[in-house]
Structure formats: structure tokens, C-alpha cells
Amino acid sequence: MLSKFKRNKHQQHLAQLPKLSQSVDDVGFFFAPADFRQTLLKKIAEATQRICIIALYLEQDDGGQGILSALYAAKRQRPELDVSVLVDWHRAQRGRIGAAASDTNADWYCRMAQENTDVTIPVYGVPVNTREALGVLHYKGFIIDDSVLYSGASLNDVYLHQHDKYRYDRYHLIRNARMSDIMFNWVQNHLAHGRAVNLLNNEERPKSQEIKNDIRLYRQTLRDAGYRFEGNADNDTLAVTPLVGLGKGSALNKAIYHLMPCTEDKLTICTPYFNLPAVLVRNIIGLLREGKKVEIIVGDKTANDFYIPEDQPFKIIGALPYLYEINLRRFLSRLQYYINSGQLTVRLWKDDDNSYHLKGMWVDDEWMLLTGNNLNPRAWRLDLENAILIHDPQHQLTAQREEELARIRTHTTVVQHYRDLQSIADYPVKVRKLIRRLRRIRIDRLISRIL
């Protein structure tokens, strides 16, 4: 069991976080990707001061086209608007995994700039590491005037539910001028004007190899670049704390680590890729041993965005959902006792052929973590991540919180036994052979650290 001293240490860390006062009427929850798309387009159209879009990628498809066209329209209508887009440098200059890179998102940004010469919107490419596999821009948020529309979603057809399929995420709108300013100023100082950052909608942009040394130096500055602000709220009122971090010892990782043991009754976690860092697994086991409840909501392997149906050509990337299921099965086999006792609840999300991308934490009825962080080793060490931690000691957001969780649970089934999940012997032949080959040369361990 956690000693009282250790529990106080965790609680003390959260109590000392700087907090910004938040009005309950200025926190909005959305429960569907189409609502998120409509809200984002509406906020862009109504903006009067600034629009700053930050995402892993803005895709060249109908959904992405709708967003970028809306940005150009808003800037054309109000030239005084400060409009900018920030996406990952490497992701923007390749095709989708398994597709040719003949016409990339960056090429599309250039064409859009050429077609809208009367309006200038910078599209910044942020290189978090020298290779995409070693770190990406996973910072989330759409800062519009004095509000932040926060989601783990990127911007394309499936995240925006532009057509038939959708990728399910969390969506919140927080109006808070202080927090918007803090995030906007940080993004401008450390991302838009970062040492290795270049415009993607410029055909004369450098090659990644040419800025390799700048990227290495830039990554080091990002490691040391946290938010620095004075709080204006105490620990007894509704408040928000923006967090940012890169690397194992980041402020965001510390907040996540200390948040979990503060659970008095129940911890709920959402992650699309079950591959928790060892330190978080230890936290979960510690809570279960103390008699606390833990609920984990993950996507079924068929709801993973890397899943390839058996009737389609197999690619190596299609093994990932199976590797995540293997991790989950192994985790549950260790903790079957707590499943039997009702302390540990694991839910698998599946809704036809749609996909699942939810992340975040709920601690009792007091804390909510909004984040794009996948709670995996990659997020813990390699990617630039951020979050908004909501402290609700008076339980003013209980109704919205419960509705959000009820919606998330709608398409889930509870795992009663670890054997409910398939074993390697049950997998398709090509998947089974690949996983066994990877295990022989221990590459699966490396994969688990970078994906």
C-alpha cells in the first residue's frame, strides 16, 4: 500500500501546480466528431483576433480541404486576423503509410498558397527529431481568440467524420483568455519561430538532411521549454492547468505520474494503443492493491487505425494492432484476480469499421486530463506532447463528465477474462509468422518503444 507520506507527496505535487481560474459556463463538451468539425468551422468563421491551428497533420482530402479553405476565407474577410497553421515537418512531406509520396500534404499547401496569392497564411513544419520514427509534433489544440478547442484529433476525413467513417476522439472547448494567451505565446516563441522550423507552403524549403544539426539543437531547446506562468486560482475552485513536455522527465509526464496515485475511489484511463510505460503499470497495480477501482477503455484491435482487414493485402504495419492486443492480454493475465473481484474493468471499444483514438484520465470526480498523449513509451520519451488538466473540487462538471464517459462506453464490451482476447495462435497466418519472427530477433521490444 502507498504510505500516507507518499500519497501526500503526490497530492502535494498537484496542489502546487499553477492553476488558472475557470468559469464552468465556459467549458463545453462535444460528443461526436461531426460536432467537433462544425464547431471548429464555426469558430474559424467567427474569429476576430487570431487563429492558430496545431495538429500532427492537416490532410489533403475533403476534411482537410474544408478546414484550410475556411482559414483562407476568414483571413480574406478580416485581413487583420493573425492566422497560422503548425504541423509535423516529416509527416507533411510523406504520403500515408504504404502509399507513394508523389503528392504530399506539403505540395498541397504550396498549391493552396499559389491559388490564394492575395492572402498569406504560414504553414509551419515543426521537426521534433531528425526522423519521424524518433519523435513528432503531437502537441494539440486550436487556439481561436480567447478559446482553445482541444482534441487529440488531427484534421482529415475520418477524424472530422466528413464521409461514412469516423475516428472517435474527445472534444472540448474552453474559453479562458489567460490560458489561450499562455498557449499561443508558447507556440509562437517555441514552435513557429523555432530554430529548425520552416514554412511548408514554400517550394524553396530545405531538405531534412540539410537542417539535421539544427533539428538536434532545436530538440534540446524543446526539452527545456515548459510553460511558465503564475496561477490565479486556489485548490478549492474550478481551474485549468495547461501542460507541455518532451522527454521522460517533462512536466507533463510528472503530472500524469502524480495524478494516478491521488485516486481515492476510481481511476479511468482511455488509450487507443495499449502499451503503457512500466511506471504507469506500477501505479495501476498499486491502486488495485489498495482496493481502489481502475477502468481502462481501449480500442478493439479492429478499431485500431493501423488494422488491415483479412480480405485486404497485408502490410507489416498491420501487425501493430495485434502487438497491442498481446500487451493487453499479458497485462490482464497478471491481474485476472482484480478482474474477478470487480476492481479492474477493461472495456474494448468497437463500432462497425470505425476507429478509436481516445486518450485521457479521470480521477474520482475531481480531476480530468485532456490530452493527445497516448500514454505509451513513445509519448513518454519521443514526441512533443501537451495537455490541459482540469481541477473540479466542487464537482461542477459532474454532469458533463458523466455524459462523456457514458458516450464513450456506449460501444464497449467488458473483458471478463484475459482468454477472451485472442492469442497469437488465433491470428491470421501472415500476422502469426511475422510476430514470431520479430520475437526471435527481439525486434518487438524495440517496436514497443517507438510505436
Residue pairs with C-beta under 8 A, 6 or more apart in sequence:
1 286
1 289
1 290
2 261
2 286
2 290
6 261
7 261
7 262
9 258
10 258
10 259
10 261
10 262
11 262
13 254
13 255
13 258
14 255
14 258
14 259
14 262
14 367
14 391
15 235
17 231
17 241
17 255
17 389
18 229
18 230
18 231
18 241
19 231
19 232
19 233
19 234
19 235
19 239
19 240
19 241
19 391
20 176
20 178
20 179
20 182
20 229
20 231
20 232
20 233
20 239
20 240
20 241
20 242
21 232
21 233
21 237
21 238
21 239
22 174
22 176
22 233
22 238
22 239
22 240
22 390
23 175
23 238
24 238
24 396
24 397
26 174
26 175
26 176
27 172
27 173
27 174
27 175
27 390
27 397
27 400
28 172
28 173
28 174
29 171
29 172
29 400
29 403
29 404
30 36
30 39
30 171
30 172
30 173
31 171
31 403
31 404
31 407
32 161
32 166
32 171
33 153
33 159
33 160
33 161
33 166
33 167
33 168
33 169
33 171
34 160
34 161
34 166
35 171
36 149
36 151
36 153
36 160
36 169
36 171
37 63
37 66
37 160
37 161
37 162
39 149
39 171
39 173
40 67
40 142
40 149
41 66
41 67
41 70
43 142
43 144
43 145
43 147
43 149
43 173
44 51
44 67
44 70
44 71
44 74
44 144
45 70
45 73
45 74
47 74
47 78
47 81
47 144
47 145
48 78
48 81
48 145
49 81
49 82
49 145
49 146
50 81
50 82
50 83
50 143
50 144
50 145
50 184
51 71
51 74
51 81
51 82
51 83
51 84
51 142
51 143
51 144
52 82
52 83
52 84
52 85
52 86
52 142
52 143
52 144
52 184
52 187
52 188
53 67
53 71
53 84
53 85
53 86
53 142
53 155
54 85
54 86
54 87
54 137
54 139
54 140
54 141
54 142
54 143
54 187
54 191
55 86
55 87
55 140
55 142
55 153
55 154
55 155
56 87
56 88
56 91
56 136
56 137
56 138
56 154
57 87
57 88
57 91
57 92
57 105
57 154
57 155
57 156
58 64
58 67
58 68
58 85
58 87
58 92
58 105
58 123
58 154
58 155
58 156
59 105
59 154
59 155
59 156
59 157
60 103
60 104
60 105
60 108
61 156
61 157
61 162
62 157
62 162
62 163
63 155
63 156
63 157
63 158
63 159
63 160
63 162
64 105
64 155
64 156
64 157
66 160
66 162
67 155
67 160
68 85
68 109
68 112
71 83
71 85
71 121
72 112
72 116
72 119
72 121
74 81
74 83
75 81
75 83
75 119
75 120
75 121
76 116
76 118
76 119
79 119
83 121
84 121
84 122
84 123
84 124
84 192
85 121
85 122
85 123
85 124
86 123
86 124
86 126
86 137
86 139
86 187
86 191
86 192
87 105
87 123
87 124
87 125
87 126
87 137
87 200
88 125
88 126
88 127
88 128
88 132
88 136
88 137
89 125
89 126
89 127
89 128
89 137
89 196
89 197
89 198
89 200
89 208
90 127
90 131
90 132
90 136
90 208
91 105
91 132
91 136
91 137
92 104
92 105
92 106
92 109
92 125
92 200
93 101
93 104
93 105
93 106
93 125
93 200
93 208
94 101
94 104
94 132
95 101
95 102
95 103
95 104
97 306
97 315
97 317
98 315
98 317
105 200
106 125
106 200
106 201
106 205
109 123
109 200
109 201
110 200
110 201
110 202
110 203
112 201
113 120
113 121
113 123
113 201
113 202
121 201
122 192
122 199
122 201
123 199
123 200
123 201
124 191
124 192
124 197
124 198
124 199
124 200
125 197
125 198
125 199
125 200
125 205
126 137
126 191
126 194
126 197
126 384
127 196
127 197
127 208
127 211
127 215
127 218
128 135
128 136
128 137
128 219
128 222
128 246
128 382
128 383
128 384
129 135
129 136
129 215
129 219
129 382
130 208
130 212
130 215
130 216
133 450
134 382
134 450
135 219
135 246
135 382
135 383
135 384
136 382
136 383
136 384
137 191
137 383
137 384
138 372
138 373
138 379
138 383
138 384
138 385
138 386
139 187
139 191
139 244
139 372
139 384
139 385
139 386
140 150
140 151
140 152
140 153
140 371
140 372
140 386
141 148
141 149
141 150
141 183
141 386
142 148
142 149
142 150
142 151
143 180
143 183
143 184
143 187
145 180
146 175
146 176
146 177
146 180
146 181
147 173
147 174
147 175
147 176
147 180
148 173
148 174
148 176
148 179
148 180
148 183
148 388
149 171
149 172
149 173
150 171
150 172
150 173
150 174
150 370
150 388
151 169
151 170
151 171
151 172
151 372
152 169
152 170
152 357
152 358
152 359
152 371
152 372
153 159
153 160
153 167
153 169
153 171
153 357
156 162
157 163
157 165
158 165
158 166
158 167
158 305
158 355
159 166
159 167
159 169
159 357
165 353
165 354
165 355
166 354
166 355
167 305
167 354
167 355
167 356
167 357
168 349
168 351
168 354
168 355
168 356
168 357
168 358
169 357
169 358
169 359
170 270
170 358
170 359
170 360
170 370
170 404
172 370
172 388
174 240
174 388
176 240
178 229
178 232
179 240
179 242
179 388
182 227
182 229
182 242
183 227
183 242
186 225
186 227
186 244
190 221
190 222
190 225
191 197
194 218
194 221
194 222
195 214
195 217
195 218
195 221
196 211
196 214
196 215
196 217
196 218
197 218
198 205
198 206
198 211
199 205
208 215
219 246
222 246
222 384
223 246
223 247
223 250
225 244
226 244
226 245
226 250
226 251
227 242
227 243
227 244
227 251
231 239
231 241
233 239
235 391
235 393
236 393
236 394
237 393
237 394
238 390
238 391
238 392
238 393
238 394
238 396
238 397
239 390
239 391
240 388
240 389
240 390
240 391
241 255
241 388
241 389
241 391
242 386
242 387
242 388
242 389
243 251
243 252
243 255
243 386
243 387
243 388
243 389
244 250
244 251
244 252
244 384
244 385
244 386
244 387
245 251
245 252
245 253
245 384
245 385
245 386
246 383
246 384
246 385
247 253
247 381
248 380
248 381
250 385
252 371
252 373
252 385
252 386
252 387
253 380
255 369
255 387
255 389
256 280
256 361
256 369
256 373
256 375
256 387
257 279
257 280
257 283
259 361
259 363
259 367
259 369
259 389
260 267
260 280
260 283
260 284
260 287
260 361
260 363
261 283
261 286
261 287
262 363
262 367
263 287
263 292
263 363
263 364
264 292
264 364
265 292
265 293
265 364
266 292
266 293
266 294
266 295
266 364
267 284
267 287
267 292
267 293
267 294
267 295
267 361
267 362
267 363
268 294
268 295
268 296
268 297
268 361
268 362
268 405
269 294
269 295
269 296
269 297
269 360
269 361
269 375
270 296
270 297
270 298
270 358
270 359
270 360
270 361
270 408
271 296
271 298
271 358
271 359
271 374
271 375
271 376
272 298
272 299
272 304
272 305
272 355
272 356
272 357
272 358
272 359
272 374
273 304
273 320
273 324
273 374
273 376
273 451
274 296
274 298
274 324
274 325
274 327
274 328
274 331
275 324
275 327
275 374
275 376
275 377
275 448
275 451
276 284
276 331
276 375
276 376
277 375
277 376
277 377
277 380
280 375
281 331
284 294
285 335
287 294
288 294
288 335
288 338
288 343
288 344
291 343
292 343
293 342
293 343
293 344
293 345
294 338
294 343
294 344
294 345
295 344
295 345
295 346
295 347
296 344
296 345
296 346
296 347
297 346
297 347
297 349
297 358
297 408
297 409
297 412
298 324
298 328
298 346
298 347
298 348
298 349
298 356
299 348
299 349
299 350
299 355
299 356
299 357
299 358
300 348
300 349
300 350
300 356
301 307
301 321
301 322
301 324
301 325
302 309
302 321
302 350
302 353
303 349
303 350
303 351
303 354
303 355
303 356
304 320
304 321
304 324
304 355
304 356
305 355
305 357
306 317
306 318
306 320
306 321
307 318
307 321
307 355
308 314
308 315
308 317
308 318
309 353
310 428
314 428
314 430
314 431
316 434
318 431
319 431
319 434
319 435
319 438
320 447
320 451
322 424
322 427
322 431
322 435
323 435
323 444
323 447
323 448
323 451
325 421
325 422
326 424
326 435
327 448
328 346
328 421
329 418
329 421
329 422
329 423
332 339
332 346
332 415
332 417
332 418
332 421
333 418
335 344
336 417
336 418
338 344
339 345
339 346
339 415
339 416
339 417
339 418
345 414
346 414
346 415
347 409
347 412
347 413
347 414
347 415
348 412
348 413
348 415
349 356
349 358
349 408
349 411
349 412
350 356
350 411
350 412
350 413
351 411
358 408
359 371
359 372
359 373
359 374
359 375
360 368
360 369
360 370
360 371
361 367
361 368
361 369
361 371
362 368
362 369
362 401
362 405
365 392
365 395
365 398
365 401
366 391
366 392
366 393
366 395
367 389
367 390
367 391
367 392
368 389
368 390
368 392
368 397
368 401
369 387
369 388
369 389
369 390
370 387
370 388
370 389
370 390
371 385
371 386
371 387
371 388
372 385
372 386
372 387
373 379
373 385
373 386
373 387
376 451
377 448
377 449
377 450
378 449
378 450
378 451
379 385
381 449
382 450
390 397
392 398
392 401
415 421
424 432
424 435
424 436
425 432
427 435
435 444
438 444
438 447
